[in-house]
């Protein structure tokens, strides 16, 4: 089981602390949702976990190794879809080339990722012509194609209409059966349906780490209670 261990990690710019200090030990399984109001630090926390941002103080370890040293073991999907001016197939192939996967292995991996993302019929389509929902599924396929140990998803449903959101939810829920997912999200109804655990942030601080049913039924912090009541924080 993938283990995330964070000890007194803090991200700061000059004298302004943006995140932390955070201490967290988590065995990842299913979908762990990162919740909080806008500006709470959800995206920054994901970047810290992935190792693309280094903590000013403290440590971030995945199964005992520094996050910056083993990024290749994780799939990371940004909130804004990244689109290369190539076909859908070539966009996904780019991820494998970046991981130095031999050419003899790439075709089967790409086909499998396209199938999981429900994009097999769009393989030869220029990526720039895809709909918003298709773009997000393409980026999910690109994160999946390297067979990651864990997926980090930053607002994967942002801007999607109900049909596209439903399609993405089905795919992510299916993936989570075999690959743990750490996901920043804002939709409470969808989170209740999908997540097994919730990490709740406000103002760069981790306020709660709880099983999802417990978080929604009996939040422990006043901030979480206000958030679930739809109050501004």
Residue pairs with C-beta under 8 A, 6 or more apart in sequence:
1 27
1 28
1 29
1 180
2 27
2 28
2 62
2 63
2 149
2 150
2 180
3 25
3 26
3 27
3 28
3 61
3 62
3 63
3 64
4 24
4 25
4 26
4 28
4 49
4 60
4 61
4 62
4 182
5 24
5 25
5 26
5 59
5 60
5 61
5 62
5 64
6 22
6 23
6 24
6 25
6 48
6 49
6 58
6 59
6 60
6 61
7 23
7 58
7 59
7 61
8 20
8 21
8 22
8 23
8 57
8 58
8 59
9 19
9 20
9 21
9 22
9 23
9 48
9 55
9 57
9 58
9 59
9 60
10 17
10 19
10 20
10 21
10 22
10 55
10 56
10 57
10 58
11 17
11 18
11 19
11 20
11 44
11 48
11 53
11 55
11 56
11 204
12 18
12 56
17 204
18 41
18 44
18 204
19 41
19 44
19 45
19 48
19 204
20 55
20 58
20 204
20 205
21 57
21 58
22 45
22 58
22 205
22 206
23 58
24 199
24 206
24 209
26 32
26 197
26 209
28 150
28 180
28 182
29 180
29 196
30 176
30 180
30 181
30 195
30 196
30 197
31 172
31 173
31 176
31 180
31 181
31 183
31 194
31 195
31 196
31 197
32 180
32 181
32 182
32 183
32 195
32 196
32 197
32 198
32 199
33 183
33 184
33 185
33 191
33 194
33 195
33 197
33 198
33 199
33 212
34 42
34 45
34 46
34 182
34 183
34 184
34 185
34 198
34 199
34 201
35 42
35 185
35 186
35 188
35 191
35 198
35 199
35 200
35 201
35 227
36 42
36 200
36 201
36 202
36 207
36 227
37 202
37 227
37 232
37 233
39 203
40 201
40 202
40 203
40 204
41 201
41 203
41 204
41 205
42 154
42 155
42 184
42 201
43 79
43 154
43 155
43 184
44 53
44 204
45 184
45 199
45 201
45 206
46 76
46 152
46 154
46 182
46 184
47 53
48 55
48 60
48 67
49 60
49 67
49 152
49 182
50 67
50 71
50 74
50 76
50 152
51 60
51 66
51 67
51 68
51 69
51 70
51 71
52 71
52 76
54 68
59 66
60 66
60 67
61 67
62 70
62 73
62 74
62 150
72 99
72 146
73 148
73 149
73 150
74 148
74 149
74 150
74 151
74 152
75 143
75 144
75 146
75 148
75 150
75 151
75 152
76 143
76 151
76 152
76 154
77 139
77 140
77 142
77 143
77 151
77 152
77 153
77 154
77 156
78 139
78 154
79 154
79 155
79 158
79 184
81 135
81 136
81 138
81 139
82 139
82 142
83 91
83 127
83 128
83 135
83 138
84 90
84 91
84 94
84 127
85 126
85 127
85 128
86 94
86 126
86 127
87 123
87 124
87 125
87 126
87 127
88 114
88 119
88 122
88 123
88 124
88 125
88 126
88 127
88 130
88 138
89 110
89 114
89 123
89 124
90 127
91 127
91 138
91 142
92 110
92 113
92 114
92 138
92 141
92 142
92 145
93 106
93 110
94 142
95 142
95 143
95 145
95 146
96 105
96 106
96 109
96 110
96 145
96 146
97 106
99 146
101 109
101 146
109 145
109 146
109 147
110 123
110 145
111 120
112 145
113 141
113 142
113 144
113 145
114 120
114 122
114 123
114 141
116 141
116 144
116 171
116 174
116 175
117 137
117 138
117 140
117 141
117 144
117 171
118 137
118 167
118 171
119 134
119 137
119 138
119 141
122 130
122 134
122 138
127 135
127 138
130 138
131 164
132 159
132 160
132 161
132 164
133 160
133 161
133 163
133 164
133 165
133 167
133 168
136 156
136 157
136 160
136 164
136 168
137 167
137 168
137 171
140 153
140 156
140 168
140 171
140 172
143 151
143 153
144 151
144 175
144 179
148 179
149 179
149 180
150 179
150 180
150 181
150 182
151 175
151 179
151 180
151 181
151 182
151 183
152 181
152 182
152 183
153 172
153 181
153 182
153 183
153 184
154 183
154 184
155 184
155 185
155 186
156 168
156 172
156 183
156 185
157 165
157 168
157 169
157 185
157 187
157 190
158 186
160 168
165 190
169 190
169 193
169 194
172 181
172 183
172 194
173 194
175 181
176 194
183 195
185 191
185 195
188 216
188 228
191 198
191 212
192 212
192 216
195 212
196 211
196 212
197 209
197 210
197 211
197 212
198 208
198 209
198 210
198 211
198 212
198 215
198 216
199 206
199 208
199 209
200 206
200 207
200 208
200 209
200 210
200 215
200 219
200 221
200 223
200 224
200 227
201 207
202 223
202 227
202 233
203 233
207 221
207 223
207 224
208 215
208 219
208 220
208 221
208 224
210 219
210 220
215 224
216 228
219 225
219 227
219 228
223 233
226 233
227 233
